[in-house]
Amino acid sequence: MKKLIALTGAGISAESGLATFRDAGGLWEGYRVEDVATPEAWRRNQELVLDFYNQRRKKALEVKPNRGHEILAELEKNFDVTIITQNVDNLHERAGSSHVLHLHGSLFESRSTKNPALVYPIKGSELNLGDVCELGSQLRPNIVWFGEAVPMMEVAADIASHADIFLVVGTSMVVYPAAGLIDYVPDRVKKYVIDPKKPEILHVPNLEFITEKASVGMEKVRKLLVA
């Protein structure tokens, strides 16, 4: 079975109703990214950061996977599919995808501020001040913030290097290091880029652009691949 690897970004979740910060000049639901998504923000105001992610978590639970998510799950009938997502929601899993690597962490996990290896599922929609790990330290969202290393990057690069087909869905390809994953894909491999705004990755060989939103573009790709 051929290995189909999909790199997904905010565009696929936006169709389900989840806002992206890049749509509002660096604002994310009215917040400056520097105030809610950096280690410095956490040091300044833990309560604000926790509240921000509690709101995002509640919103993520309210929305549903869209056709783009569903098609990626359905392609498991024909391919060995792995999704590498920059998104922190769980819409891929809820659509039925079996193998999802979250490059930037998950809204539905917390981790210890003393030992990053201690990761816990979040029960319900809230993580609050006073919620602590087994070492007694405050729990933080298990999210990779701006300015932090991306722990799963090497794993993702290895997955990309073994692709037989590579999809890029709903990402502007400007957030690094995630955007560099396409450079690990062998030149011979066919690559499909699905996004209404054509990302500037012209240096990559064997590339086909589908300038549609994820749900429409994935339907076109599905027909090409299954045919």
Long-range contacts (C-beta under 8 A, 24 or more apart in sequence): 1-78, 1-79, 1-80, 2-79, 2-80, 2-164, 2-165, 3-79, 3-80, 3-82, 3-162, 3-163, 3-164, 3-165, 4-75, 4-79, 4-80, 4-81, 4-82, 4-163, 4-164, 4-165, 4-166, 4-167, 4-225, 5-81, 5-82, 5-83, 5-84, 5-159, 5-160, 5-162, 5-163, 5-165, 5-166, 5-167, 5-185, 6-72, 6-81, 6-82, 6-83, 6-84, 6-166, 6-167, 6-168, 6-169, 7-84, 7-85, 7-86, 7-160, 7-166, 7-167, 7-168, 7-169, 7-171, 7-178, 7-181, 7-182, 8-72, 8-83, 8-84, 8-85, 8-86, 8-87, 8-92, 8-169, 8-170, 8-171, 8-214, 9-85, 9-86, 9-87, 9-168, 9-169, 9-170, 9-171, 9-172, 9-175, 9-178, 10-86, 10-87, 10-170, 10-171, 11-169, 11-170, 11-171, 11-172, 11-195, 11-196, 11-213, 11-214, 12-66, 12-68, 12-69, 12-87, 12-91, 12-169, 12-170, 12-214, 13-87, 13-89, 13-91, 13-170, 14-170, 15-66, 15-68, 15-170, 15-213, 15-214, 15-215, 16-63, 16-64, 16-65, 16-66, 16-69, 16-91, 17-59, 17-62, 17-63, 18-59, 18-60, 18-63, 18-87, 18-89, 22-172, 29-55, 29-56, 33-146, 34-146, 37-143, 37-145, 37-146, 38-145, 38-146, 38-147, 39-145, 39-147, 39-148, 40-147, 41-145, 42-140, 42-145, 46-129, 46-138, 46-140, 47-129, 49-140, 49-141, 50-127, 50-128, 50-129, 50-140, 50-141, 53-107, 53-127, 53-141, 53-143, 54-125, 54-126, 54-127, 54-128, 56-88, 56-107, 57-107, 57-108, 57-122, 57-125, 57-126, 57-127, 58-125, 60-89, 60-90, 60-91, 60-107, 61-125, 63-91, 64-91, 64-94, 65-91, 65-92, 65-94, 65-95, 66-91, 66-214, 66-215, 67-214, 67-215, 67-218, 67-219, 68-169, 68-170, 68-213, 68-214, 68-215, 68-217, 68-218, 69-94, 69-95, 69-97, 70-95, 70-96, 71-215, 71-218, 71-219, 71-221, 71-222, 72-97, 72-169, 72-218, 73-97, 74-222, 75-222, 75-225, 75-226, 78-225, 78-226, 79-165, 79-225, 82-159, 84-156, 84-159, 84-160, 84-178, 84-181, 86-171, 86-175, 86-178, 88-143, 101-152, 101-155, 101-156, 101-159, 102-152, 103-144, 103-150, 103-152, 103-153, 103-156, 103-178, 104-143, 104-144, 104-150, 104-178, 105-141, 105-142, 105-143, 105-144, 106-142, 106-143, 107-141, 107-143, 109-141, 109-142, 110-139, 110-140, 110-141, 110-142, 111-139, 111-140, 111-141, 111-142, 112-137, 112-139, 113-137, 113-138, 113-139, 113-140, 150-177, 150-178, 153-177, 153-178, 156-181, 157-181, 157-184, 158-184, 160-184, 160-185, 161-185, 161-186, 163-189, 164-189, 165-189, 165-190, 165-191, 165-192, 165-225, 166-190, 166-191, 166-192, 167-191, 167-192, 167-193, 167-194, 167-221, 168-192, 168-193, 168-194, 168-195, 168-199, 168-201, 169-194, 169-195, 169-214, 169-217, 169-218, 170-194, 170-195, 170-213, 170-214, 171-195, 171-199, 172-197, 172-199, 173-199, 173-200, 173-201, 174-199, 192-221, 192-224, 194-218, 194-220, 194-221
